[in-house]
Amino acid sequence: MVVTPHLAATAMVPRLLEGYDDGTWVALVFEEIAGSLPAQPWRPG
């Protein structure tokens, strides 16, 4: 929650939409981006 809001607008990362931290639990909500999940089981390549 500290770093992501300060990334350059041109950084190819999902934007942080909302964050919650009550001292015990942390939840981060990022924008949805196009893509696919990696193959499972993961392979080094």
C-alpha positions in Angstrom: 0.0 0.0 0.0 3.0 2.3 0.4 4.8 1.7 -2.9 2.1 1.1 -5.6 0.5 4.5 -5.5 3.8 6.1 -6.3 4.7 4.0 -9.3 5.0 5.8 -12.6 1.8 6.0 -14.6 3.7 4.2 -17.4 4.6 1.2 -15.2 3.0 -1.9 -16.6 1.3 -3.0 -13.3 -2.4 -3.0 -12.2 -3.4 0.1 -10.4 -4.2 -0.1 -6.7 -7.9 0.8 -6.3 -8.4 0.5 -2.6 -6.5 -0.7 0.5 -7.5 -1.7 4.0 -5.3 -2.2 7.0 -6.6 -2.5 10.5 -3.3 -3.6 12.1 -4.1 -7.3 11.9 -5.6 -7.8 8.4 -4.6 -6.2 5.1 -6.6 -6.3 1.9 -5.6 -4.7 -1.4 -7.9 -4.3 -4.4 -6.2 -3.9 -7.8 -7.8 -3.2 -11.2 -8.5 -6.2 -13.4 -6.1 -6.7 -16.2 -6.1 -8.9 -19.3 -4.0 -12.0 -19.1 -4.0 -15.7 -18.2 -2.9 -17.7 -15.2 0.4 -19.6 -15.5 0.4 -23.3 -16.3 0.1 -25.5 -13.2 2.2 -27.1 -12.0 4.4 -24.1 -12.6 7.4 -24.7 -14.9 10.7 -22.7 -14.8 10.2 -21.6 -18.5 
